[in-house]
Amino acid sequence: MSNYFWKSATLILLAIMSFFAGFTAKGIDFTCWTPMLSVKFALVCSLVVLLVQVPSIISAFIDYRRAKNER
């Protein structure tokens, strides 16, 4: 599995982006942090990452089933 770096980097970047997405600002001054906004951003980004990964998940599942049937 050569894609462990991609998976771990994606999760770390998702956590960082969702944290910083929770800040609300007027101009350049940060006024407050909204946890619900962070949660919404994390859910939307997780859905996007899942949709992008669907082809590789399907191919990995097919390869696993093929290897299991060959035994």
C-alpha positions as CSV (number, residue, x, y, z in Angstrom):
1,M,0.0,0.0,0.0
2,S,1.8,3.1,-1.2
3,N,-1.0,5.5,-0.5
4,Y,-0.7,5.7,3.3
5,F,1.0,9.1,3.0
6,W,-2.0,10.4,1.0
7,K,-4.5,9.2,3.5
8,S,-2.7,10.5,6.6
9,A,-1.9,13.8,4.9
10,T,-5.5,14.2,3.9
11,L,-6.8,13.6,7.4
12,I,-4.3,16.0,9.0
13,L,-5.1,18.7,6.4
14,L,-8.9,18.1,7.0
15,A,-8.5,18.6,10.7
16,I,-6.5,21.8,10.3
17,M,-8.8,23.3,7.7
18,S,-11.9,22.4,9.7
19,F,-10.5,24.1,12.8
20,F,-9.6,27.3,11.0
21,A,-12.9,27.3,9.1
22,G,-14.7,27.9,12.4
23,F,-13.4,31.4,12.9
24,T,-15.6,34.3,12.0
25,A,-14.1,37.6,11.2
26,K,-14.9,41.2,10.4
27,G,-12.3,42.4,8.0
28,I,-9.1,41.0,9.3
29,D,-10.0,40.8,13.0
30,F,-11.1,37.4,14.3
31,T,-14.2,38.0,16.4
32,C,-15.1,34.5,17.6
33,W,-14.8,30.7,16.9
34,T,-17.9,28.8,15.9
35,P,-17.6,25.1,16.5
36,M,-20.7,24.3,14.5
37,L,-19.2,25.9,11.4
38,S,-16.1,23.7,11.9
39,V,-18.2,20.6,12.1
40,K,-20.1,21.5,9.0
41,F,-16.9,22.2,7.1
42,A,-15.4,18.9,8.3
43,L,-18.4,16.9,7.2
44,V,-18.5,18.5,3.7
45,C,-14.8,18.0,3.2
46,S,-15.0,14.4,4.4
47,L,-17.8,13.7,1.9
48,V,-15.7,15.2,-0.9
49,V,-12.7,13.1,0.1
50,L,-14.9,10.0,0.2
51,L,-16.3,10.7,-3.3
52,V,-12.7,11.2,-4.6
53,Q,-11.6,8.0,-3.0
54,V,-14.5,5.8,-4.2
55,P,-12.8,4.5,-7.4
56,S,-9.7,3.4,-5.4
57,I,-11.9,1.8,-2.7
58,I,-13.8,-0.1,-5.3
59,S,-10.7,-1.3,-7.1
60,A,-9.1,-2.3,-3.7
61,F,-12.3,-4.3,-2.9
62,I,-12.3,-6.0,-6.3
63,D,-8.6,-6.9,-5.9
64,Y,-9.2,-8.3,-2.4
65,R,-12.1,-10.4,-3.6
66,R,-10.1,-11.7,-6.6
67,A,-7.1,-12.6,-4.3
68,K,-9.5,-14.3,-1.9
69,N,-11.1,-16.4,-4.7
70,E,-7.7,-17.5,-6.0
71,R,-6.7,-19.2,-2.8
